[in-house]
Amino acid sequence: MAKLSPLLKQATPVVVDHGEGAYLYDTDGRRHLDFTAGIGVTSTGHCHPRVVAAAQEQIGKLVHGQYTTVMHQPLLELCERLGDVLPRGLDTLFFANSGSEAVEAALRLARQATGRPNVVVFQGGFHGRTVATATMTTSGTRFSAGISPLMGGVHVAPFPFAYHYGWDEQTATEFALRELDYLFATVTAPNETAAFIIEPMLGEGGYVPANSEFMAGLRQRADEHGILLIVDEIQTGFGRTGRFWGHDHFGIKPDVITIAKGLASGFPLSGIAASEELMAKAFPGSQGGTYGGNAVSCAAAVATLDVINDENLVENAAARGKQLIDGVRAVADKTPAIGDVRGLGLLVGSEFTTADGKPDNATASAAQKLAAERGLLMLTCGAYMNVVRMIPPLVVTAEQIDEALEIWSGVVADVTA
């Protein structure tokens, strides 16, 4: 009998029968509060009726129409609808399937459009698992170990992770920008640098938001040197942070954004957006793919945008996110085992540390596992996997946040007793 690879370790023991909203129901009928959302994917909750109906209707019409061979209505409608929410000027789209593909498409565009070989990424960023995107990923060595040689031309600059450095945010920001300038002087000259690629909030790297001064510093250097600013919105887009885009918190305009995850409520769909002028600089034939822009995924994405708008899910993410982070901080205040709580909107992380301030993977793992036993599903992240992260769907209610906080409070008390 065939079976899954032993390398695919399950974060929870749950075998799902069905999902509804913020809940998953296992094959024994037990209900679990899902604060993983498929790693930030099921933005409208599990099986939102409008998304399900749109997908069902589309399946009866056309499942797959390869979009460089024929065009289909769901894709045309999705492009039109995305035009209402994309950052100003980023009016041209390329679609793929996964986040990794989107990041590689952005990398390819940047190198071809500028004629420059190098890119700068930032410490702690996660951009994918392919060879190219694993090279750009520095949130953990597990993503790139054992597959060398990696892709050339990728250089790493510090991210202003104040808690990691033990500094205040201003000091960390000044350091990060200073080190970026030093990188220009010592490793990759500005005129050899095609792009900065950055998450507005580190995801796998530990749920660490950027800040306005740092992002403005990147924008200023990009403008000065003709470098493209690529913002990886794969986890932070579509309302997840309490604003439509993660970079909206910082008042900057990217040249390219990458999108995926919450775009289609669980159907595989990703893409990049840029200006038509920039996109036209890519080489003919450099964009394509068999399954990109799948008709059913596009129909689900259109329905997702409708639900986000009609149910005010961006505003809900902001309100419920404040409720969640305030509650998680109240739990952290009762124990020195949680050294830091941080996040934006419905992306909240609790970092576990030992008495001497070192990363505490063991307690974080124990808390995540005990919470799963008690009906609250979460994940861990960070370089040391010592951050427990909460990623509820955008449809989460105040009562469900309270339910999660009650479970979390008991879990933390028990694992740190």
N, C-alpha and C positions, 0 to 999 in steps of 0.2 A: 504494500500500500504506500502511495506517495505521501509525503508529509512536508511541512514547512521547514525551512532551514533552521538549524539550532541557534543560529546567530540572531534570529528575530526574537529577542527577549520581550515578553509582555510586561507592560507597566502595571497592569492589574490582572486579577484572575477572572474577570468577568467575561462570560460568553453571552453575547447579546442576542436576544430574540427580536426586539423592536425598540424604536426610540420615538419619543414624543416631546417636543419642546426642549426643556432643559434636562429631561430625564431619559435614562436608558433602562430597559427592563430585560433582565437576564432570562435564561431558559428555564429557571426555576420560578419565575414570576416575581422576583425581587426587584424593587425599584432603586435606582442609583442616581444621585444628583451628579450630572456630568459637567464638571468644571475643567474639561479638556477640550470639548467641542471639536474633536478630531484634529487636535493641535491647531485650533483657531479657524477651522474650516466651516463648520456648520453655524454660520453667523445668524441665520434666521431660526435656529433650533433644529432639532431632528424632525424631518418629514413635515415641514410647514405645508399646510394644505394647498396654498397657492403655488408653491414651488413644485409640489408633487403633481398637481393638476396640469401645470405648464409642461412638465416633462412627459407625463402620460399622453397628453394631446400630441406633442411633437413626435413621440415614438411611433404613433399611428400614421404620421405623415412622412417623415424622413429621419432615419437614425444617423446616417453618415453621408455627407456630401462634401468631398474633399475640396477645400475652399480655394485652391489654385486651379482646380479643374472646372468646378461649377460654383455658382454663388447661391446662397439660400437666405430666406427671409429672416430667420432668427439672428444670423450674424449681422445683417444690415441693420436690424432693429437695435441690436446691442451696441453697435458703433454709434448710432444716433443717440441712444440713451446715455452712454458713457460720456458723450460730448457735453452733457449737462453737469457732470460732476468732476471731470478731469481738471487739473490745474490749467489756468489760462494759457493758451498757446500750445498746449500739448494735445494736438487735435488729430494725430495720426497713430494708428494702432497696428501691431502685429500680434497674432495670437498663437499660443502653443498649448502645452498640456500641464507642465509642472513648473514649479518655481525655479528649479535649476535651469530648465530650458529658457525661461524668461531672462534670467541673469546672464546666461551665455549669449542670448540674442542682444542684450544691452552691451555686453563686452564687445561683441563682434561689430556692432554699430559704432561704438566709440572708437575702436581702432581704425576701422575703415574710414570713418568720417573725418578723423583728425590726421590720419597717417602717422600716428605715434604708437610706439610699442607698449608702453608701460601703463599700469593702473595702480592706484593707491587704495588699499582697503584699510579697515580700522580694527584694532585689537578687540577681539571678542565677537566679531561679526560672524553671522552664519549666512551663507549664500547658496548652499547646495552640496550634493554628493558626487556629481560628475567630476572628472579629473580637473577641469577648469574651475568649477565652482568650489570644489574641495580645496584647491590651491588658494582661493580667495577667502576660505573659511578659517577663522582662528578662534572659534569658540571652544574647541577641544581637539586634541590630536586624534581622537578616534575617527574623525571624518577623513583624515588624510594619511594615517599611518599605513605603511605597507604597500603603497601604490606609487612610490617614487620611481622614476623622476617625475616631479610635478611640473606644471606649466610654468614657463619663464615669464618674466615681465611683471610679476606681482610683488608689490612692496607694501609693508605694513607700518602704519603710524598709530600712535596711541589714541584711544578713545577716552574722553574725560570721565572716567569711572572713579568718582571721588572716594567712595567707600573702600574700593580696592587699594587705592594709594594711601588711604588714611589722611586725606586732605579735605579741605572745604572745596565746594564746587568751583569757585573762582580760581583757586590755585591749580586745581586739576585741569581746568579749561586753558589757562595760560600755558601750562606745561605742554598740553597736547598740541596747541597751535605752534608753540615754539619748536617742538620736536618735528612737526610737519615741515616747518621751514628748514630745519636741520637736515631732514631727509632730502629735501630739494637740493641742498648744498653738497650732500655727500653720496647720495645713492641714485636718485632719478631726477635729472634736471627738469624744470618745468616744461621746457619745449620738447621733452621726450615723454611727457606724461599725458595720456589720453583722457583719463577720467579719475575722479574720486567715486568710489562705490560705498555707500553707507546705509545702515539701517537707522531710522530716526529714533528707534529704541532697540537696543540689543535684545534679541529673542533668546536663542539657545545660549547666548553669552551671559545670561543672568538677569534679564528684565531690567535693563539699565537705560533710562531715557537720556537722550542727548539734551542740549540746552540751546537757547537762542543765540548766545554769544559764540558758541562753538560753530553752530551751523552757519551763522553769518560770516564767520571767519573762513569757512570753506567756500561759501559763495563768493566772497571778495577775492580770494586767491584764484578761484576758477575763472572769474571774469578777467582778472589781471593777466593770466597766463594762457587763456584760450583752452582751459581744461573743462571737460563736461562734468557736471554734478549729477550723478545717478543716485536716486534715492530708492532703496529697496523697500517697497511698501507691501511686500508679500504678506507679512503677518500683521502689519499695522494699518492697512487700508480698509476701506469700506466700513468706517464707523467704529472700528475696534477700540480706538484710543479715546473715544468721546468726541472726536472731530472726524470729519470724513476721511482725511489723510493724516498720518502721523506727523508729517512735516508741517501741517497747518498750525501746530503748537508753537512753531519756531519762526514763523514769518518769512520764510525763504521760498524761492521758486526753483525747482529742479529743472534740469534740461531733459532728463529721462526719468520715468518711474517704471518699476517692475511691479506687476500685480499678479495675484493668484488667490489661494486659500479662500477667504470669505466671499469672493466674487460670485460663486455659483452654488453656494450652500451645500457643498459636498460633491458636486459633479466636477470632474477634472477639467480645469480651464485656467490658463495663465496668459500673460501677455506683457508687452511693453508699450508705453505711450511716449511720443516725442513730437516735436513740431514737424510739419511736412517738409520744411527745408532741410532739417537735420536728417530725417529718415531717408530722404532722397539721395543722401550722400553714401548710403550703404551700396555695396556692389550688387549688380543684377544677379539674381539667383541665390543670394546669401540668406534669404528668409524663406522659410517653407516648412513642411512637415505633413505627415500623413493625417494625423488626428487633430491637429490644431484647429480651433474654431468649430469643434464638433457641434452639430445642429441641436442635439438634446441639451448639451452643456450650455449653449448660448441661450436657449429658451429658458433654462433654469436661472441663468444669470439675469435675464430681463425680469423674470418674476422676483428674483432676489432684490433687485433695485427697486421694484414696486413696493415690496414689503418694507424695505428699509425706509423708504420715503413715507408710505402711508401709515406705518405704525410708529413713526418718529424714533427709530431705533438708534440713531446717532445720539439724540438727546437722552434716550434711556441708558445708553452706554455711559454717558457722562454722569448721570445721576446715580445709577447703580454702581458705577465705578467708584464714586466718592464714598458711597455707603460701604462698599467692600473694603477699600483701602483703610478707611477710618476704623472699621471693625477689626481688620487684621492687625493694624497698629495697636489697637487696644489690647489684643491678645499678646502681641510682642512686648508691650510695656510690662507684662506680668512675669516675663522670663528673660534672663540674660542670654539664653540659648539662641535667641533670634537677634542677630546683630544689626540687621537693617531690613526695612520694608520699603519697597519702591514700586512704581508703576505709572501707567497712564490708562485711564478708562478701565476697561475690562481686561487688563493685563496687569496682574499684581503678583509680585514675588516676595517671599520671605526667605532671607539668607540666614542659615544656621551656622553658628560659630562656636568654638570651644571657649573655655574660660580665659584662655590666653589669646583669643582673637583669631585662631586659625580656622580654616574651613572645616565644617563638621558634616561630612557626607553621611556618616552613620545615623545621626539623629534625623537629618532631613529624610533619608530613605525610610527610616522607621515611621516617621510621621506620615509620609505619603502612603505607606502600606497600611498602617492602622486606619487612616481615613478611608481608604478603599474598603476595608472590612466593615466600616460603619456606614457605608453608603455614599461617600463623597469621593469622586474620582478626580485626581489631580496628577500632575507630572512634576518631574524635577528637571533642573537645567543648571547652567553655569559651568565654568571650567572644571570645577571640582564636584559638580552635581550636588551641591549643597544648598540650592535654592529650590523651594517648593513653589510652583507657579499655578496660579488660578486663571483659567481662560473660559469663563462661562459664555454661553451664546448671548447675542445682543438682545434676545427676547427675555432674558432672565428677569424675574420679578423681585420686588423688595422682600417678599416673604421667602423666596428661595435663597436670596442672599442671607437673610437671617438664619435660615435652616443650615446653610453651609457654615456660617460663623459659629453657630452653636456646636456643630460637629467638630470644627477646627479647634475651638477653644478647649474642648475636652481632650482631643487628641494631643495637643501641645502640652497640656497639663500632665497627661499620663506618660508621654515619652520623655519628659524632662523631670519627672518626679524623682 
